[in-house]
Amino acid sequence: MQEDKNVDENLDKFNKLVIELENIREKINNEDQAIILLNSLPSIYNQLCDIIKYGM
């Protein structure tokens, strides 16, 4: 994700990429999408990502 864009803009881009992959018959399940999304968040969200990933 780009830090200079808001979360909505980044999510929109992510969803468009997922749709493009589905159009070429590459399905990414919801769990994998969530992992990719969490790992792509800017560093400001690191603590939140750790809490979600590890249940701290």
C-alpha distance matrix in Angstrom:
0.0 3.7 6.3 8.8 7.9 9.2 8.4 10.6 9.2 5.8 8.4 10.7 8.9 8.5 12.2 13.3 12.4 14.3 17.1 17.4 17.8 20.3 22.1 22.8 23.9 21.2 20.8 18.1 19.6 18.2 18.2 16.3 13.6 13.5 13.4 10.5 8.5 9.9 9.3 5.5 5.7 6.4 10.0 11.5 11.3 13.0 16.3 15.4 13.9 17.1 19.2 17.8 18.1 21.4 23.0 23.9
3.7 0.0 3.8 5.5 5.6 8.2 9.0 11.2 9.1 7.0 10.5 12.1 10.3 11.2 14.6 15.2 14.7 17.1 19.5 19.5 20.4 23.1 24.4 25.2 26.7 24.2 24.0 21.5 23.2 21.7 21.9 20.0 17.3 17.1 17.0 14.2 12.2 13.2 12.5 8.9 8.3 7.2 10.6 11.7 12.5 14.6 17.9 17.3 16.4 19.5 21.6 20.6 21.1 24.2 25.7 26.2
6.3 3.8 0.0 3.8 5.5 7.3 8.8 11.8 10.5 9.0 12.3 14.3 13.3 14.0 17.3 18.3 18.1 20.2 22.6 23.0 23.8 26.3 27.9 28.8 30.1 27.4 27.0 24.2 25.5 23.6 23.5 22.0 19.4 18.5 18.3 16.1 13.7 13.8 13.5 10.3 8.4 6.0 8.8 9.0 10.6 13.0 16.0 15.7 15.6 18.6 20.4 20.1 21.0 23.7 24.9 24.9
8.8 5.5 3.8 0.0 3.8 6.8 9.6 11.8 9.9 9.7 13.3 14.4 13.6 15.3 18.3 18.7 19.1 21.5 23.5 23.7 25.1 27.5 28.6 29.8 31.4 29.1 28.9 26.4 27.8 26.0 26.3 24.8 21.9 21.3 21.5 19.2 16.6 17.2 17.0 13.7 11.9 9.7 12.4 12.1 13.9 16.6 19.3 18.9 19.0 22.1 23.7 23.3 24.4 27.3 28.3 28.2
7.9 5.6 5.5 3.8 0.0 3.8 6.6 8.1 6.2 6.6 10.0 10.9 10.6 12.6 15.1 15.6 16.5 18.8 20.5 21.0 22.7 24.8 25.9 27.4 28.9 26.8 26.4 24.1 25.4 23.4 24.2 22.9 19.7 19.2 20.1 17.7 14.8 15.9 16.4 13.0 11.3 10.3 13.6 13.1 14.0 17.1 19.6 18.4 18.5 21.9 23.2 22.2 23.6 26.7 27.4 27.9
9.2 8.2 7.3 6.8 3.8 0.0 3.8 5.5 5.5 6.5 8.7 10.1 11.1 12.6 14.5 15.8 17.1 18.7 20.4 21.6 23.2 24.8 26.2 28.0 29.2 27.1 26.1 23.7 24.4 22.0 22.8 22.1 18.8 17.8 19.2 17.4 14.0 14.9 16.2 13.2 10.9 10.6 13.7 12.5 12.7 16.2 18.2 16.5 16.9 20.5 21.2 20.1 22.0 25.1 25.3 25.9
8.4 9.0 8.8 9.6 6.6 3.8 0.0 3.8 5.5 5.1 6.0 8.5 9.9 10.4 12.0 14.1 15.3 16.3 18.2 19.9 21.0 22.4 24.2 26.1 26.8 24.6 23.2 20.6 21.1 18.4 19.2 18.8 15.4 14.3 15.9 14.5 10.9 11.9 13.8 11.2 8.9 9.8 13.1 12.0 11.1 14.5 16.3 14.1 14.2 18.0 18.5 17.0 18.9 22.1 22.3 23.2
10.6 11.2 11.8 11.8 8.1 5.5 3.8 0.0 3.8 5.4 5.1 6.0 8.6 9.8 10.4 12.2 14.2 15.2 16.3 18.3 19.9 20.9 22.4 24.7 25.5 23.8 22.4 20.3 20.7 18.2 19.7 19.4 15.8 15.2 17.5 15.9 12.5 14.2 16.3 13.7 12.1 13.4 16.8 15.8 14.7 18.1 19.8 17.2 17.2 21.0 21.2 19.3 21.2 24.6 24.6 26.0
9.2 9.1 10.5 9.9 6.2 5.5 5.5 3.8 0.0 3.8 5.5 5.1 6.3 8.7 10.0 10.7 12.6 14.4 15.5 16.7 18.7 20.1 21.2 23.3 24.6 23.0 22.2 20.3 21.5 19.5 21.0 20.1 16.5 16.5 18.4 16.1 13.1 15.3 16.6 13.4 12.4 13.3 17.0 16.6 16.0 19.2 21.5 19.3 18.9 22.7 23.5 21.6 23.1 26.5 27.0 28.3
5.8 7.0 9.0 9.7 6.6 6.5 5.1 5.4 3.8 0.0 3.8 5.4 5.1 6.2 8.6 9.9 10.7 12.5 14.3 15.4 16.7 18.5 20.0 21.7 22.8 20.7 20.0 17.7 19.0 17.1 18.3 17.0 13.5 13.6 15.0 12.5 9.6 11.9 12.9 9.7 9.1 10.6 14.3 14.6 13.7 16.4 19.0 17.1 16.1 19.8 21.0 19.0 20.1 23.6 24.5 25.8
8.4 10.5 12.3 13.3 10.0 8.7 6.0 5.1 5.5 3.8 0.0 3.8 5.4 4.9 6.0 8.5 9.8 10.4 12.2 14.1 15.3 16.4 18.3 20.2 20.9 18.9 17.6 15.3 16.1 14.0 15.6 14.8 11.1 11.2 13.4 11.5 8.4 11.1 13.0 10.4 10.1 12.5 16.1 16.2 14.5 17.1 19.3 16.7 15.6 19.4 20.0 17.6 18.8 22.4 23.0 24.8
10.7 12.1 14.3 14.4 10.9 10.1 8.5 6.0 5.1 5.4 3.8 0.0 3.8 5.4 5.2 6.2 8.7 9.9 10.6 12.3 14.3 15.3 16.5 18.9 19.9 18.6 17.6 16.1 17.3 15.7 17.9 17.0 13.2 14.1 16.4 14.2 11.6 14.7 16.3 13.5 13.5 15.6 19.3 19.5 18.1 20.7 23.0 20.4 19.4 23.1 23.8 21.2 22.4 26.0 26.7 28.5
8.9 10.3 13.3 13.6 10.6 11.1 9.9 8.6 6.3 5.1 5.4 3.8 0.0 3.8 5.5 5.1 6.3 8.8 9.9 10.6 12.5 14.3 15.3 17.1 18.6 17.0 16.7 15.3 17.2 16.2 18.1 16.4 12.9 14.4 16.0 13.0 11.1 14.4 15.1 12.0 12.9 14.8 18.5 19.3 18.3 20.5 23.2 21.2 19.6 23.2 24.5 22.0 22.6 26.3 27.5 29.2
8.5 11.2 14.0 15.3 12.6 12.6 10.4 9.8 8.7 6.2 4.9 5.4 3.8 0.0 3.8 5.4 5.1 6.3 8.7 9.9 10.7 12.5 14.3 15.8 16.7 14.5 13.8 11.9 13.7 12.7 14.4 12.6 9.1 10.8 12.3 9.5 7.9 11.5 12.3 9.8 11.2 13.9 17.4 18.5 16.9 18.7 21.3 19.1 17.2 20.6 21.9 19.2 19.4 23.2 24.5 26.5
12.2 14.6 17.3 18.3 15.1 14.5 12.0 10.4 10.0 8.6 6.0 5.2 5.5 3.8 0.0 3.8 5.4 5.0 6.2 8.6 9.8 10.5 12.3 14.5 15.1 13.6 12.5 11.1 12.6 11.5 14.1 13.0 9.4 11.4 13.8 11.6 10.1 13.7 15.1 13.1 14.3 17.2 20.7 21.4 19.4 21.4 23.7 21.0 19.2 22.6 23.4 20.4 20.9 24.6 25.6 28.0
13.3 15.2 18.3 18.7 15.6 15.8 14.1 12.2 10.7 9.9 8.5 6.2 5.1 5.4 3.8 0.0 3.8 5.4 5.1 6.1 8.6 9.8 10.5 12.8 14.2 13.3 13.1 12.7 14.9 14.6 17.2 15.6 12.3 14.8 16.7 14.0 13.0 16.7 17.5 15.1 16.6 19.1 22.7 23.7 22.1 24.1 26.6 24.3 22.4 25.8 26.9 23.9 24.2 28.0 29.1 31.4
12.4 14.7 18.1 19.1 16.5 17.1 15.3 14.2 12.6 10.7 9.8 8.7 6.3 5.1 5.4 3.8 0.0 3.8 5.4 5.0 6.2 8.6 9.8 11.0 12.5 10.8 11.2 10.6 13.4 13.7 15.9 13.6 10.8 13.7 14.9 11.8 11.7 15.5 15.6 13.4 15.6 18.2 21.6 23.2 21.6 23.0 25.8 23.8 21.4 24.6 26.1 23.2 22.9 26.7 28.3 30.5
14.3 17.1 20.2 21.5 18.8 18.7 16.3 15.2 14.4 12.5 10.4 9.9 8.8 6.3 5.0 5.4 3.8 0.0 3.8 5.4 5.1 6.2 8.7 10.1 10.5 8.6 8.0 7.3 9.9 10.4 12.9 11.0 8.3 11.6 13.3 10.9 11.1 14.8 15.5 14.1 16.3 19.4 22.6 24.0 21.9 23.1 25.6 23.3 20.8 23.8 25.0 21.7 21.4 25.1 26.6 29.2
17.1 19.5 22.6 23.5 20.5 20.4 18.2 16.3 15.5 14.3 12.2 10.6 9.9 8.7 6.2 5.1 5.4 3.8 0.0 3.8 5.4 5.0 6.2 8.8 9.6 9.2 8.9 9.6 11.9 12.6 15.7 14.2 11.7 14.8 16.9 14.7 14.6 18.3 19.2 17.6 19.5 22.5 25.9 27.1 25.0 26.5 28.9 26.4 24.1 27.2 28.2 24.9 24.8 28.5 29.7 32.4
17.4 19.5 23.0 23.7 21.0 21.6 19.9 18.3 16.7 15.4 14.1 12.3 10.6 9.9 8.6 6.1 5.0 5.4 3.8 0.0 3.8 5.4 5.0 6.7 8.8 8.6 9.9 11.0 14.1 15.3 18.0 15.8 13.6 17.0 18.4 15.7 16.1 19.9 20.0 18.1 20.6 23.2 26.6 28.2 26.5 27.8 30.5 28.3 25.9 28.9 30.2 27.1 26.7 30.4 32.0 34.5
17.8 20.4 23.8 25.1 22.7 23.2 21.0 19.9 18.7 16.7 15.3 14.3 12.5 10.7 9.8 8.6 6.2 5.1 5.4 3.8 0.0 3.8 5.3 5.3 6.4 5.0 6.7 8.0 11.5 13.4 15.7 13.3 11.8 15.5 16.5 14.0 15.2 18.8 18.7 17.4 20.3 23.1 26.2 28.1 26.2 27.0 29.7 27.6 24.8 27.5 29.0 25.8 24.9 28.5 30.3 33.0
20.3 23.1 26.3 27.5 24.8 24.8 22.4 20.9 20.1 18.5 16.4 15.3 14.3 12.5 10.5 9.8 8.6 6.2 5.0 5.4 3.8 0.0 3.8 5.3 4.7 5.0 5.3 7.8 10.5 12.6 15.4 13.8 12.4 16.0 17.5 15.7 16.7 20.2 20.7 19.8 22.3 25.5 28.5 30.1 27.9 28.8 31.2 28.8 26.1 28.8 29.8 26.4 25.7 29.2 30.7 33.7
22.1 24.4 27.9 28.6 25.9 26.2 24.2 22.4 21.2 20.0 18.3 16.5 15.3 14.3 12.3 10.5 9.8 8.7 6.2 5.0 5.3 3.8 0.0 3.8 5.4 7.3 8.8 11.5 14.3 16.3 19.2 17.5 15.9 19.5 21.0 18.8 19.7 23.3 23.6 22.3 24.8 27.7 31.0 32.6 30.6 31.7 34.2 31.9 29.3 32.1 33.2 29.9 29.3 32.8 34.3 37.2
22.8 25.2 28.8 29.8 27.4 28.0 26.1 24.7 23.3 21.7 20.2 18.9 17.1 15.8 14.5 12.8 11.0 10.1 8.8 6.7 5.3 5.3 3.8 0.0 3.8 5.7 8.7 11.5 14.7 17.3 19.7 17.5 16.6 20.4 21.2 18.9 20.4 23.9 23.7 22.6 25.5 28.3 31.4 33.4 31.4 32.2 34.9 32.8 29.9 32.5 34.0 30.7 29.6 33.1 34.9 37.8
23.9 26.7 30.1 31.4 28.9 29.2 26.8 25.5 24.6 22.8 20.9 19.9 18.6 16.7 15.1 14.2 12.5 10.5 9.6 8.8 6.4 4.7 5.4 3.8 0.0 3.8 6.0 9.6 12.3 15.3 17.6 15.8 15.4 19.2 20.1 18.4 20.1 23.4 23.5 22.9 25.8 28.9 31.8 33.7 31.4 32.0 34.4 32.2 29.2 31.6 32.8 29.4 28.2 31.5 33.3 36.4
21.2 24.2 27.4 29.1 26.8 27.1 24.6 23.8 23.0 20.7 18.9 18.6 17.0 14.5 13.6 13.3 10.8 8.6 9.2 8.6 5.0 5.0 7.3 5.7 3.8 0.0 3.8 6.5 9.7 12.9 14.7 12.4 12.4 16.1 16.6 14.9 17.0 20.1 20.0 19.6 22.7 25.8 28.5 30.6 28.3 28.6 31.0 29.0 25.9 28.1 29.6 26.3 24.9 28.1 30.1 33.1
20.8 24.0 27.0 28.9 26.4 26.1 23.2 22.4 22.2 20.0 17.6 17.6 16.7 13.8 12.5 13.1 11.2 8.0 8.9 9.9 6.7 5.3 8.8 8.7 6.0 3.8 0.0 3.8 6.3 9.4 11.6 10.0 10.0 13.6 14.6 13.6 15.4 18.3 18.8 18.8 21.5 25.0 27.5 29.3 26.7 27.0 29.1 26.9 23.8 26.0 27.1 23.6 22.4 25.7 27.4 30.5
18.1 21.5 24.2 26.4 24.1 23.7 20.6 20.3 20.3 17.7 15.3 16.1 15.3 11.9 11.1 12.7 10.6 7.3 9.6 11.0 8.0 7.8 11.5 11.5 9.6 6.5 3.8 0.0 3.8 6.6 8.3 6.3 6.4 9.9 10.8 10.0 11.9 14.7 15.2 15.5 18.2 21.7 24.1 25.9 23.1 23.3 25.4 23.2 20.1 22.2 23.3 19.9 18.7 22.0 23.7 26.8
19.6 23.2 25.5 27.8 25.4 24.4 21.1 20.7 21.5 19.0 16.1 17.3 17.2 13.7 12.6 14.9 13.4 9.9 11.9 14.1 11.5 10.5 14.3 14.7 12.3 9.7 6.3 3.8 0.0 3.8 5.6 5.5 6.3 8.8 10.2 10.7 12.3 14.4 15.6 16.6 18.7 22.5 24.6 26.0 22.9 23.1 24.6 22.1 19.2 21.1 21.7 18.1 17.0 20.1 21.5 24.8
18.2 21.7 23.6 26.0 23.4 22.0 18.4 18.2 19.5 17.1 14.0 15.7 16.2 12.7 11.5 14.6 13.7 10.4 12.6 15.3 13.4 12.6 16.3 17.3 15.3 12.9 9.4 6.6 3.8 0.0 3.8 5.5 5.0 6.2 8.7 9.8 10.3 12.2 14.2 15.2 16.7 20.5 22.6 23.6 20.3 20.7 21.9 19.2 16.6 18.7 18.9 15.1 14.7 17.9 18.8 22.2
18.2 21.9 23.5 26.3 24.2 22.8 19.2 19.7 21.0 18.3 15.6 17.9 18.1 14.4 14.1 17.2 15.9 12.9 15.7 18.0 15.7 15.4 19.2 19.7 17.6 14.7 11.6 8.3 5.6 3.8 0.0 3.8 5.4 5.1 6.4 8.7 9.8 10.7 12.4 14.3 15.8 19.6 21.1 22.3 18.9 18.7 19.7 17.3 14.4 15.9 16.3 12.7 11.6 14.6 15.9 19.2
16.3 20.0 22.0 24.8 22.9 22.1 18.8 19.4 20.1 17.0 14.8 17.0 16.4 12.6 13.0 15.6 13.6 11.0 14.2 15.8 13.3 13.8 17.5 17.5 15.8 12.4 10.0 6.3 5.5 5.5 3.8 0.0 3.8 5.4 5.1 6.1 8.4 9.9 10.6 12.2 14.5 18.2 19.8 21.6 18.5 18.2 19.9 17.9 14.6 16.3 17.4 14.2 12.5 15.8 17.7 20.7
13.6 17.3 19.4 21.9 19.7 18.8 15.4 15.8 16.5 13.5 11.1 13.2 12.9 9.1 9.4 12.3 10.8 8.3 11.7 13.6 11.8 12.4 15.9 16.6 15.4 12.4 10.0 6.4 6.3 5.0 5.4 3.8 0.0 3.8 5.5 5.1 6.0 8.6 9.9 10.5 12.5 16.2 18.5 19.9 17.0 17.4 19.3 16.9 14.0 16.4 17.5 14.1 13.3 17.0 18.5 21.3
13.5 17.1 18.5 21.3 19.2 17.8 14.3 15.2 16.5 13.6 11.2 14.1 14.4 10.8 11.4 14.8 13.7 11.6 14.8 17.0 15.5 16.0 19.5 20.4 19.2 16.1 13.6 9.9 8.8 6.2 5.1 5.4 3.8 0.0 3.8 5.5 5.0 6.1 8.5 9.8 10.9 14.7 16.5 17.5 14.2 14.6 16.0 13.4 10.6 13.1 13.8 10.4 10.0 13.7 14.9 17.7
13.4 17.0 18.3 21.5 20.1 19.2 15.9 17.5 18.4 15.0 13.4 16.4 16.0 12.3 13.8 16.7 14.9 13.3 16.9 18.4 16.5 17.5 21.0 21.2 20.1 16.6 14.6 10.8 10.2 8.7 6.4 5.1 5.5 3.8 0.0 3.8 5.4 5.2 6.1 8.6 10.3 13.8 15.1 16.8 13.7 13.1 14.9 13.1 9.6 11.5 13.1 10.1 8.5 12.1 14.2 16.7
10.5 14.2 16.1 19.2 17.7 17.4 14.5 15.9 16.1 12.5 11.5 14.2 13.0 9.5 11.6 14.0 11.8 10.9 14.7 15.7 14.0 15.7 18.8 18.9 18.4 14.9 13.6 10.0 10.7 9.8 8.7 6.1 5.1 5.5 3.8 0.0 3.8 5.6 5.2 6.2 8.9 12.4 14.3 16.4 13.8 13.7 16.2 14.6 11.3 13.7 15.7 13.1 11.7 15.3 17.6 19.7
8.5 12.2 13.7 16.6 14.8 14.0 10.9 12.5 13.1 9.6 8.4 11.6 11.1 7.9 10.1 13.0 11.7 11.1 14.6 16.1 15.2 16.7 19.7 20.4 20.1 17.0 15.4 11.9 12.3 10.3 9.8 8.4 6.0 5.0 5.4 3.8 0.0 3.8 5.5 5.1 6.5 10.3 12.7 14.0 11.4 12.2 14.6 12.5 9.8 12.9 14.5 11.8 11.7 15.4 17.0 18.9
9.9 13.2 13.8 17.2 15.9 14.9 11.9 14.2 15.3 11.9 11.1 14.7 14.4 11.5 13.7 16.7 15.5 14.8 18.3 19.9 18.8 20.2 23.3 23.9 23.4 20.1 18.3 14.7 14.4 12.2 10.7 9.9 8.6 6.1 5.2 5.6 3.8 0.0 3.8 5.4 5.5 9.1 10.5 11.8 8.7 8.8 11.0 9.1 6.1 9.1 10.9 8.7 8.5 12.1 13.7 15.4
9.3 12.5 13.5 17.0 16.4 16.2 13.8 16.3 16.6 12.9 13.0 16.3 15.1 12.3 15.1 17.5 15.6 15.5 19.2 20.0 18.7 20.7 23.6 23.7 23.5 20.0 18.8 15.2 15.6 14.2 12.4 10.6 9.9 8.5 6.1 5.2 5.5 3.8 0.0 3.8 5.7 8.4 9.5 11.9 9.7 8.9 11.8 11.2 7.8 10.0 12.8 11.3 10.0 13.2 15.6 16.8
5.5 8.9 10.3 13.7 13.0 13.2 11.2 13.7 13.4 9.7 10.4 13.5 12.0 9.8 13.1 15.1 13.4 14.1 17.6 18.1 17.4 19.8 22.3 22.6 22.9 19.6 18.8 15.5 16.6 15.2 14.3 12.2 10.5 9.8 8.6 6.2 5.1 5.4 3.8 0.0 3.8 6.5 8.9 11.2 9.7 10.1 13.4 12.6 10.0 12.8 15.3 13.8 13.3 16.6 18.7 19.7
5.7 8.3 8.4 11.9 11.3 10.9 8.9 12.1 12.4 9.1 10.1 13.5 12.9 11.2 14.3 16.6 15.6 16.3 19.5 20.6 20.3 22.3 24.8 25.5 25.8 22.7 21.5 18.2 18.7 16.7 15.8 14.5 12.5 10.9 10.3 8.9 6.5 5.5 5.7 3.8 0.0 3.8 6.5 7.9 6.3 7.7 10.9 9.9 8.2 11.5 13.5 12.5 12.9 16.0 17.5 18.2
6.4 7.2 6.0 9.7 10.3 10.6 9.8 13.4 13.3 10.6 12.5 15.6 14.8 13.9 17.2 19.1 18.2 19.4 22.5 23.2 23.1 25.5 27.7 28.3 28.9 25.8 25.0 21.7 22.5 20.5 19.6 18.2 16.2 14.7 13.8 12.4 10.3 9.1 8.4 6.5 3.8 0.0 3.8 5.4 5.9 7.4 10.8 10.8 10.0 12.8 15.1 14.9 15.4 18.0 19.5 19.4
10.0 10.6 8.8 12.4 13.6 13.7 13.1 16.8 17.0 14.3 16.1 19.3 18.5 17.4 20.7 22.7 21.6 22.6 25.9 26.6 26.2 28.5 31.0 31.4 31.8 28.5 27.5 24.1 24.6 22.6 21.1 19.8 18.5 16.5 15.1 14.3 12.7 10.5 9.5 8.9 6.5 3.8 0.0 3.8 5.2 5.2 8.5 9.9 9.4 11.2 13.8 14.5 14.8 16.7 18.3 17.6
11.5 11.7 9.0 12.1 13.1 12.5 12.0 15.8 16.6 14.6 16.2 19.5 19.3 18.5 21.4 23.7 23.2 24.0 27.1 28.2 28.1 30.1 32.6 33.4 33.7 30.6 29.3 25.9 26.0 23.6 22.3 21.6 19.9 17.5 16.8 16.4 14.0 11.8 11.9 11.2 7.9 5.4 3.8 0.0 3.8 5.7 7.7 8.6 9.7 11.6 13.3 14.3 15.5 17.3 18.1 17.1
11.3 12.5 10.6 13.9 14.0 12.7 11.1 14.7 16.0 13.7 14.5 18.1 18.3 16.9 19.4 22.1 21.6 21.9 25.0 26.5 26.2 27.9 30.6 31.4 31.4 28.3 26.7 23.1 22.9 20.3 18.9 18.5 17.0 14.2 13.7 13.8 11.4 8.7 9.7 9.7 6.3 5.9 5.2 3.8 0.0 3.8 5.6 5.3 6.1 8.7 10.1 10.6 12.1 14.1 14.8 14.4
13.0 14.6 13.0 16.6 17.1 16.2 14.5 18.1 19.2 16.4 17.1 20.7 20.5 18.7 21.4 24.1 23.0 23.1 26.5 27.8 27.0 28.8 31.7 32.2 32.0 28.6 27.0 23.3 23.1 20.7 18.7 18.2 17.4 14.6 13.1 13.7 12.2 8.8 8.9 10.1 7.7 7.4 5.2 5.7 3.8 0.0 3.8 5.5 5.1 6.2 8.7 9.9 10.3 11.9 13.2 12.5
16.3 17.9 16.0 19.3 19.6 18.2 16.3 19.8 21.5 19.0 19.3 23.0 23.2 21.3 23.7 26.6 25.8 25.6 28.9 30.5 29.7 31.2 34.2 34.9 34.4 31.0 29.1 25.4 24.6 21.9 19.7 19.9 19.3 16.0 14.9 16.2 14.6 11.0 11.8 13.4 10.9 10.8 8.5 7.7 5.6 3.8 0.0 3.8 5.4 5.1 6.3 8.7 9.9 10.5 11.0 9.5
15.4 17.3 15.7 18.9 18.4 16.5 14.1 17.2 19.3 17.1 16.7 20.4 21.2 19.1 21.0 24.3 23.8 23.3 26.4 28.3 27.6 28.8 31.9 32.8 32.2 29.0 26.9 23.2 22.1 19.2 17.3 17.9 16.9 13.4 13.1 14.6 12.5 9.1 11.2 12.6 9.9 10.8 9.9 8.6 5.3 5.5 3.8 0.0 3.8 5.4 5.1 6.3 8.6 10.0 9.9 9.5
13.9 16.4 15.6 19.0 18.5 16.9 14.2 17.2 18.9 16.1 15.6 19.4 19.6 17.2 19.2 22.4 21.4 20.8 24.1 25.9 24.8 26.1 29.3 29.9 29.2 25.9 23.8 20.1 19.2 16.6 14.4 14.6 14.0 10.6 9.6 11.3 9.8 6.1 7.8 10.0 8.2 10.0 9.4 9.7 6.1 5.1 5.4 3.8 0.0 3.8 5.4 5.1 5.9 8.3 9.5 10.0
17.1 19.5 18.6 22.1 21.9 20.5 18.0 21.0 22.7 19.8 19.4 23.1 23.2 20.6 22.6 25.8 24.6 23.8 27.2 28.9 27.5 28.8 32.1 32.5 31.6 28.1 26.0 22.2 21.1 18.7 15.9 16.3 16.4 13.1 11.5 13.7 12.9 9.1 10.0 12.8 11.5 12.8 11.2 11.6 8.7 6.2 5.1 5.4 3.8 0.0 3.8 5.5 5.1 5.7 7.4 7.1
19.2 21.6 20.4 23.7 23.2 21.2 18.5 21.2 23.5 21.0 20.0 23.8 24.5 21.9 23.4 26.9 26.1 25.0 28.2 30.2 29.0 29.8 33.2 34.0 32.8 29.6 27.1 23.3 21.7 18.9 16.3 17.4 17.5 13.8 13.1 15.7 14.5 10.9 12.8 15.3 13.5 15.1 13.8 13.3 10.1 8.7 6.3 5.1 5.4 3.8 0.0 3.8 5.6 5.5 4.9 4.8
17.8 20.6 20.1 23.3 22.2 20.1 17.0 19.3 21.6 19.0 17.6 21.2 22.0 19.2 20.4 23.9 23.2 21.7 24.9 27.1 25.8 26.4 29.9 30.7 29.4 26.3 23.6 19.9 18.1 15.1 12.7 14.2 14.1 10.4 10.1 13.1 11.8 8.7 11.3 13.8 12.5 14.9 14.5 14.3 10.6 9.9 8.7 6.3 5.1 5.5 3.8 0.0 3.8 5.8 5.5 7.6
18.1 21.1 21.0 24.4 23.6 22.0 18.9 21.2 23.1 20.1 18.8 22.4 22.6 19.4 20.9 24.2 22.9 21.4 24.8 26.7 24.9 25.7 29.3 29.6 28.2 24.9 22.4 18.7 17.0 14.7 11.6 12.5 13.3 10.0 8.5 11.7 11.7 8.5 10.0 13.3 12.9 15.4 14.8 15.5 12.1 10.3 9.9 8.6 5.9 5.1 5.6 3.8 0.0 3.8 6.0 8.2
21.4 24.2 23.7 27.3 26.7 25.1 22.1 24.6 26.5 23.6 22.4 26.0 26.3 23.2 24.6 28.0 26.7 25.1 28.5 30.4 28.5 29.2 32.8 33.1 31.5 28.1 25.7 22.0 20.1 17.9 14.6 15.8 17.0 13.7 12.1 15.3 15.4 12.1 13.2 16.6 16.0 18.0 16.7 17.3 14.1 11.9 10.5 10.0 8.3 5.7 5.5 5.8 3.8 0.0 3.8 5.5
23.0 25.7 24.9 28.3 27.4 25.3 22.3 24.6 27.0 24.5 23.0 26.7 27.5 24.5 25.6 29.1 28.3 26.6 29.7 32.0 30.3 30.7 34.3 34.9 33.3 30.1 27.4 23.7 21.5 18.8 15.9 17.7 18.5 14.9 14.2 17.6 17.0 13.7 15.6 18.7 17.5 19.5 18.3 18.1 14.8 13.2 11.0 9.9 9.5 7.4 4.9 5.5 6.0 3.8 0.0 3.8
23.9 26.2 24.9 28.2 27.9 25.9 23.2 26.0 28.3 25.8 24.8 28.5 29.2 26.5 28.0 31.4 30.5 29.2 32.4 34.5 33.0 33.7 37.2 37.8 36.4 33.1 30.5 26.8 24.8 22.2 19.2 20.7 21.3 17.7 16.7 19.7 18.9 15.4 16.8 19.7 18.2 19.4 17.6 17.1 14.4 12.5 9.5 9.5 10.0 7.1 4.8 7.6 8.2 5.5 3.8 0.0
